[in-house]
Amino acid sequence: MDSANPAENLAGRTIGDTWLVVERISLSETGSTGGFFSIPYKVKNVKSGQVAFMKVLDVVKALSRYGEHGVGVAETMSRLGSAHIFEVALMDACREKKLNRIVNALDSGEFPLEITPIGKIGFPYLIFELGDGDTYAIIQAFTKLDHAWWFHTLHQVAVGLKQLHSIDIAHQDIKASNVVFFGQENAKLADLGRAVRRGVHSLNDERLVAGDGRHAPPECYYNYTTPDWAERHFSTDLYLLGSLAFVAFARVSMTYAIFARVPPEFLPQNSQGRPYNDVIPALTNGLAKVLAEIRGEVPEPLRDLFFATLQQLCHPDPCKRGHPHNHQMAHGQRFSTERYISAFRQMELITRLQVGG
């Protein structure tokens, strides 16, 4: 902990007459990853007693990192401020539409603190409802997965994606640590820090990989993109949903698993200048090998449905992701999660009936 960085030492401070900063907490306790430049805290509403999660933007760390790349203080502060305002606007939109599968933001604002030699700088913060944990911790803790619970969780994540997409927001950072539990059976999507919204410019639009690069779809590694907003962003969300479904069985992201089964000459580092379309067949074969290798891990009554779902969600060609029946539909409807909401629900019910029988 850096004693010269006020953002590292907020415990004991109050925000107005409502929130008391209780303690800094580890990311595993928050139910959210927070972000590279964020510091997580537990806060308490002194009026209601509600305990919540606060992420504070570490301006000092951000200034240092951007400075290493020759970005000045004024530009850095402008970028950080814009990113914070954009995320607050996204959370406000989710709250206004009552999206019950998205972690709810409770408050936002800024800590005014003195930092030398730069002077007085505010530390933006966002306060969210605090979950009981995330799926990453659960997956890591158990060697034998409760399949019914997992498919129930995936069903709720797919509902969360449908809710976001209905207001033209793409999450772009779906992974196990961004799926938060409120009670054992109630999962919500967290952290819109890397999200984008159609028609609203943000810094995330400028990033080829807005979310965690370890989970990014394969086309990102080949610097392939498309001007079609829905194809680029909604198809990424579908891929990440499929990768999330896969990771509980393999403990690695789908992209890493595919690359491990692709001939070296088709890997990103060996494919400079090669059109992405020329690589897609090798990646598709890699995906088929991945699915074949974990087939025995999935209960038999739902194998065909599960693997058809993963093949559709994680297809290396972004324009072919999603259910085949949707491919002729217009705009973002091509990447609807509706059929996957039903599919994961069906998998859950099949698994519960099998266990009950």
C-alpha positions in Angstrom: 0.0 0.0 0.0 1.3 3.4 -1.0 1.0 5.8 1.9 1.7 8.7 -0.5 -1.4 7.8 -2.6 -4.6 9.0 -0.8 -6.8 6.6 -2.8 -5.1 3.7 -1.0 -6.0 5.1 2.4 -9.7 5.9 2.4 -10.8 3.7 5.3 -12.5 5.8 8.0 -13.5 8.6 5.7 -17.2 9.5 5.1 -19.0 10.5 2.0 -21.4 13.3 2.9 -23.7 12.2 5.7 -24.5 8.8 4.1 -21.6 6.5 3.5 -18.7 5.4 5.8 -15.7 3.8 4.2 -15.2 0.7 6.3 -12.2 -1.0 4.9 -10.3 -1.8 1.8 -11.1 -5.3 0.6 -9.6 -7.9 -1.7 -11.2 -8.5 -5.1 -12.3 -12.0 -4.1 -14.6 -10.4 -1.5 -16.2 -7.9 -3.8 -18.0 -10.1 -6.3 -16.4 -7.9 -9.0 -13.0 -7.4 -10.6 -13.1 -3.6 -10.2 -10.7 -2.8 -13.1 -7.0 -2.1 -13.4 -7.1 1.5 -12.1 -9.8 0.8 -9.4 -9.4 0.2 -5.7 -12.2 -1.7 -4.0 -13.6 -0.8 -0.6 -16.5 -1.9 1.7 -18.7 0.9 2.7 -21.7 1.2 5.0 -24.8 3.4 4.7 -24.9 5.0 8.2 -28.6 5.7 7.8 -29.9 2.3 6.7 -27.0 0.0 7.7 -26.7 -1.3 4.2 -23.2 -2.6 3.4 -22.1 -2.0 -0.2 -19.1 -2.2 -2.5 -17.3 0.9 -3.7 -14.7 1.1 -6.5 -12.5 4.2 -6.4 -10.6 5.3 -9.5 -6.9 5.3 -8.6 -6.0 8.5 -10.4 -2.4 8.5 -9.2 -1.7 5.1 -10.6 -3.5 6.0 -13.9 -1.4 9.2 -14.2 1.8 7.2 -13.7 0.9 4.6 -16.2 -0.3 7.0 -18.9 2.7 9.2 -18.2 5.0 6.3 -19.1 3.4 6.4 -22.6 3.8 10.1 -23.0 0.3 11.1 -22.2 0.0 14.4 -20.4 -1.8 15.1 -17.1 -4.6 17.1 -18.7 -5.4 14.5 -21.4 -5.2 11.7 -18.8 -7.6 13.5 -16.5 -10.0 14.1 -19.4 -9.9 10.5 -20.4 -10.4 9.2 -16.9 -13.3 11.7 -16.3 -15.0 10.7 -19.5 -14.7 7.0 -18.7 -16.2 7.6 -15.2 -19.1 9.7 -16.5 -19.8 7.1 -19.2 -20.0 4.2 -16.8 -22.2 6.3 -14.4 -24.6 7.0 -17.4 -24.7 3.2 -18.2 -25.5 2.3 -14.6 -28.2 5.0 -14.5 -29.8 3.6 -17.7 -29.8 0.1 -16.2 -31.4 1.4 -13.0 -34.0 3.4 -14.9 -35.0 0.3 -16.9 -34.9 -1.9 -13.7 -32.6 -4.5 -15.2 -32.7 -7.1 -12.4 -29.9 -9.2 -13.8 -27.4 -6.3 -13.6 -25.7 -5.3 -10.4 -27.3 -2.1 -9.2 -25.3 1.1 -8.7 -26.3 2.9 -5.5 -24.4 6.1 -5.7 -21.5 7.9 -7.4 -19.4 11.0 -7.0 -15.9 12.1 -6.2 -13.4 12.3 -3.3 -11.6 15.7 -3.3 -8.1 15.0 -2.1 -4.8 16.9 -2.1 -2.1 15.2 -4.1 1.4 16.8 -4.5 3.0 17.9 -6.7 0.0 18.0 -9.0 -2.4 19.6 -6.6 -6.0 18.9 -5.8 -7.4 16.0 -7.7 -10.8 14.3 -7.2 -11.0 10.5 -6.9 -14.2 9.4 -8.7 -16.1 6.5 -7.1 -19.0 4.2 -7.8 -21.0 2.4 -5.1 -22.8 -0.9 -5.9 -24.9 -3.4 -4.1 -22.5 -5.9 -2.5 -22.8 -9.6 -3.6 -22.0 -12.7 -1.6 -19.3 -13.8 -4.0 -18.6 -14.6 -7.7 -18.6 -17.7 -9.9 -14.8 -17.6 -10.2 -14.4 -18.3 -6.5 -17.0 -21.1 -6.6 -15.5 -22.7 -9.7 -12.0 -22.7 -8.2 -13.2 -24.0 -4.8 -15.0 -27.2 -6.1 -13.5 -30.0 -8.2 -16.9 -31.4 -9.0 -19.3 -28.9 -10.4 -23.0 -28.8 -9.6 -24.2 -28.9 -13.2 -27.8 -27.8 -12.4 -26.5 -24.8 -10.5 -24.1 -23.9 -13.3 -26.8 -24.0 -16.0 -29.1 -22.0 -13.8 -26.4 -19.4 -13.5 -25.7 -19.3 -17.2 -29.5 -18.9 -17.8 -29.4 -15.8 -15.6 -26.3 -14.4 -17.3 -28.0 -14.9 -20.7 -31.1 -13.0 -19.3 -28.7 -10.2 -18.1 -27.2 -10.0 -21.6 -30.7 -9.8 -23.2 -31.5 -6.9 -20.8 -28.3 -5.0 -21.7 -28.7 -5.6 -25.4 -32.3 -4.4 -25.3 -31.0 -0.9 -24.4 -28.1 -1.2 -26.9 -25.4 -1.9 -24.3 -22.7 -4.5 -24.9 -20.9 -5.8 -21.8 -17.7 -6.9 -23.5 -16.1 -8.3 -20.3 -18.2 -11.3 -19.3 -16.1 -13.7 -17.2 -16.6 -15.7 -14.0 -15.4 -13.0 -11.7 -18.0 -10.6 -13.2 -20.9 -12.8 -12.3 -21.9 -12.0 -8.8 -24.2 -13.9 -6.4 -26.8 -12.5 -4.1 -27.8 -15.7 -2.3 -26.9 -19.0 -3.8 -29.4 -19.0 -6.7 -29.5 -15.3 -7.7 -26.8 -14.3 -10.1 -26.2 -10.9 -11.7 -23.7 -9.4 -14.2 -21.3 -6.9 -12.7 -18.8 -4.3 -13.9 -19.8 -2.2 -17.0 -16.3 -0.5 -16.9 -15.5 -2.0 -20.4 -19.0 -1.7 -21.9 -20.1 0.2 -25.0 -23.4 1.7 -26.0 -24.6 2.0 -29.6 -24.7 5.7 -30.7 -22.8 6.9 -27.6 -19.0 7.4 -28.1 -16.7 6.2 -25.3 -13.0 5.4 -24.9 -13.9 1.7 -25.0 -14.9 2.1 -28.7 -11.3 2.8 -29.4 -10.1 -0.5 -28.0 -9.9 -3.6 -30.1 -10.1 -5.6 -26.9 -12.1 -3.6 -24.4 -12.4 -6.4 -21.7 -10.0 -9.0 -20.4 -7.7 -10.1 -23.2 -7.5 -13.6 -21.8 -11.1 -14.1 -22.7 -11.4 -12.1 -25.9 -12.7 -13.8 -29.0 -10.0 -15.0 -31.4 -10.5 -12.4 -34.1 -9.2 -9.8 -31.7 -5.8 -11.5 -31.6 -5.7 -11.1 -35.4 -6.6 -7.4 -35.3 -9.8 -8.2 -37.2 -12.8 -6.0 -36.7 -15.9 -5.0 -38.6 -17.7 -1.7 -39.0 -21.0 -3.3 -38.1 -21.6 -2.3 -34.5 -23.9 -5.2 -33.5 -21.7 -7.8 -35.2 -18.6 -6.5 -33.5 -20.0 -6.0 -30.0 -23.0 -8.2 -29.6 -21.2 -11.1 -31.2 -18.4 -10.6 -28.7 -20.9 -10.9 -25.8 -22.2 -14.2 -27.3 -18.6 -15.5 -27.6 -17.9 -14.6 -24.0 -21.1 -16.2 -22.8 -20.0 -19.4 -24.5 -16.5 -19.1 -23.1 -18.1 -18.7 -19.6 -20.1 -21.9 -20.1 -16.9 -23.7 -21.1 -14.6 -22.4 -18.5 -16.2 -24.4 -15.6 -15.4 -27.6 -17.4 -11.9 -26.8 -18.6 -10.6 -24.0 -16.2 -9.3 -22.0 -19.1 -10.9 -19.6 -21.6 -12.2 -21.0 -24.8 -9.8 -18.9 -26.9 -6.7 -20.3 -25.1 -8.1 -23.8 -25.5 -8.7 -23.3 -29.3 -5.2 -21.8 -29.8 -3.7 -24.9 -28.1 -5.2 -27.0 -30.8 -4.4 -25.0 -33.9 -1.3 -25.6 -36.1 1.5 -23.1 -35.3 1.3 -21.5 -38.7 -2.2 -20.3 -38.0 -1.5 -18.8 -34.6 -1.7 -15.0 -34.3 2.0 -14.5 -33.9 2.6 -16.4 -37.2 -0.2 -14.9 -39.2 0.8 -11.3 -39.8 -0.7 -10.2 -43.1 -2.9 -13.2 -43.5 -6.6 -12.4 -43.9 -8.6 -13.5 -41.0 -11.0 -15.5 -43.3 -8.0 -17.7 -44.2 -7.5 -18.5 -40.5 -11.2 -19.3 -39.6 -11.2 -22.9 -40.9 -8.2 -23.8 -38.6 -9.8 -22.1 -35.7 -13.1 -23.9 -36.4 -11.3 -27.2 -36.4 -9.6 -26.2 -33.1 -13.0 -25.5 -31.6 -14.3 -28.9 -32.7 -11.3 -30.6 -31.0 -11.9 -28.7 -27.8 -15.5 -29.7 -27.6 -14.7 -33.4 -28.4 -12.2 -33.5 -25.6 -14.6 -32.3 -22.9 -17.6 -34.3 -24.2 -17.3 -36.8 -21.4 -17.5 -34.1 -18.7 -21.1 -33.1 -19.6 -24.0 -35.3 -18.5 -25.2 -37.5 -21.4 -28.9 -36.3 -21.7 -27.9 -32.8 -22.5 -24.6 -33.2 -24.4 -26.0 -32.6 -27.8 -27.8 -29.4 -26.7 -24.8 -28.1 -24.7 -22.2 -28.7 -27.5 -24.5 -27.2 -30.2 -24.9 -24.2 -28.0 -21.1 -23.8 -27.6 -20.5 -24.3 -31.3 -22.9 -21.5 -32.1 -21.8 -19.1 -29.4 -18.0 -19.5 -29.9 -17.9 -19.8 -33.7 -14.6 -18.1 -34.8 -16.4 -16.2 -37.4 -18.3 -13.4 -35.6 -20.9 -13.0 -38.3 -21.9 -16.7 -37.8 -22.3 -16.5 -34.0 -25.6 -17.1 -32.5 -28.5 -19.4 -33.4 -28.6 -20.3 -37.2 -32.3 -19.4 -37.2 -31.4 -15.8 -36.4 -28.8 -15.3 -39.1 -31.3 -13.9 -41.6 -32.6 -11.4 -39.1 -31.7 -7.7 -39.2 -29.4 -5.7 -37.1 -28.7 -6.9 -33.5 -31.5 -9.5 -33.6 -29.1 -11.8 -35.3 -27.2 -12.0 -32.0 -30.3 -12.5 -29.8 -29.7 -14.4 -26.5 -33.4 -15.5 -26.4 -32.8 -19.1 -27.6 -29.8 -19.5 -25.2 -32.0 -18.3 -22.3 -34.3 -21.2 -23.1 -31.4 -23.6 -23.8 -29.7 -23.1 -20.5 -33.0 -23.3 -18.7 -33.7 -26.6 -20.4 -30.2 -27.9 -19.5 -30.9 -27.0 -15.9 -34.2 -28.8 -15.8 -32.8 -31.9 -17.5 -30.0 -32.1 -15.0 -32.3 -31.6 -12.0 -34.6 -34.3 -13.3 -31.7 -36.7 -13.8 -30.4 -36.1 -10.2 -33.9 -36.4 -8.8 -34.5 -39.6 -10.7 
